[in-house]
Amino acid sequence: MGRTWSLIIATLVLVAVATSAASAAEVNVNVGWPPPTILKKPTVVAVPETAVYRAPSLEFNVFVFGGKYYSLHNDRWYVTARVGAPWTPLIVEHVPAEVRAVPVKYYKIPPGHAKNAGNANKMKDDDGPGRGKGCPPGLAKQGRC
């Protein structure tokens, strides 16, 4: 009987420790600020040679494809299904390839890697041998530079 109580107490202690550890764990995913809410349907124009439209009158990147609005804002992708609805963050793999393929010249605010592309070339020319080799392969695949 004493051994049974010891086993029960040990189990309860283990459960209590695991529960407190699980509740103490904190998951914090910072997706940054979403783009401003679109208050009225924007005028859109076709991006040449694509099935994507853009909204040049807005002050931030907005692309329309498949009836949804997509925005690359603060280097993060967002989607909304309709005007007035909140933006939902997306991982880049869930952004349609057609939207991701829009040439940078059609962005209101160029993506971070496009802004830094000129700096990488400048570094290559100005900083001597071994400098400015561009984006490391792992970061390039993630679209980080």
N, C-alpha and C positions, 0 to 999 in steps of 0.2 A: 504494500500500500504506500509506503514511504517513497519507493522508487517511482510510482505512478504520479504522486504529487510533484516530485522533483521534475519529472518529464513535462507535466502540465505547466509548471512555473517557468521552466526553461523555454517552452514553446511560447508562452505569453510574453516573456521578456523579448524573445526574438521578434515576434510580431510587433511589439511596441517600438523596438529599435528600428525595424524596417519601415514602419508607418511614419515615425518621426523623421527618418532620413528622407523618405519619399516626399513628405510634406515640406521639408526644408529645401529640397531641390527646387531651383527656380529656373524656368526656361524663359528667356527673354529674346525674342526675335525682333530686331529693329528693322522695319521696312521703310523707314523714313516717312516724310510727308507725302501724301498722294497729291496728284494734280488738283487744281480747283475743279469744283463741280461744274459741269456744262449746264448752264441755265436755260439756254434756248438752242434749238437745232442750228448748228453752224452751216455756213455755206461750204461745200466741199468741192474740190477739183480732183480730177484723176491724176494719179502719178503715171507719167508716160510709160507705156509698155508693161503695165501691171494691172491687176484687178483691185488695186488699193486706191483709196481716196485719201486726201489730206485736207485739213482745215486751216488754211493759211491765215485766216482772220483772227484765230485765237493766239494768245501769247505764249502758248506752250505746245509741245508736240501732240498732235491728235491725228490718228489714222483711222479710217473706217474700212472694215473688211468683214464680209459675211454678216452684215447687220449689227456688228458690235464696234465699239470705239476702243482703240488701243492708244496708250500713251507711254512713251519712254520719258520718265520724269525723275530727275535726280539719280540717273543711272539705274533705275528700276522700272520694270514694265508693270502696267496696270491695265485693267479692262473694265468696261461698264457696258451694260446691255442697252441702256437708253439714256436720253437726256434727263438730267435731274437725279439720276441714281448715283449712289456712291461708287467710288472706284474700288476695285478689288486687286490686290497685288498678285502678280503672276511670276512664276519662275520662267526663265527665258525659253525653256523647252516647250512650254505651253502656249507661247506666242506663235501664231501661224507663220510658217516659213515665208509666205508672201509679204507679210508685214515686216519681218526682220530683214528681208532683202531690199527694202526701199533704200535707194541711194541716199547717202548722207546729205547731199545738196538739197533734199526735199524736207529736211528736218528744220523746225523753227529754232530749236536749240540742239546743236550737234551732240551726239553721244560723247561721253568722256574719252573714249579711245580715239575718236576723230579729232577732238580738240588737241590731244597730246601727240598726234601723228606728226604734226609739223615740228614739235619740240624734239621728237626722237630723231628726225632727219637733221635738224640743226645741230644736235649733240654729235651726231655721227660726223658731220662736216667740221665742227669747230673744236671738238675736244680731243682730237688726236687718236692714235691707234688704240683699239680695244675699248673705246667708249661708244655709247649710243648704238648698241647692237640691236635695239628694238625690244620687242616684247618677248619674254621667255615663253616657250611653247605651252606650258601648263596654263599660264594666264591668258594667252591668246585664245586657247580653246574655250575658256570660260567667258570670253568677251570682255575681259577686264582691262585690256590695253590695245 
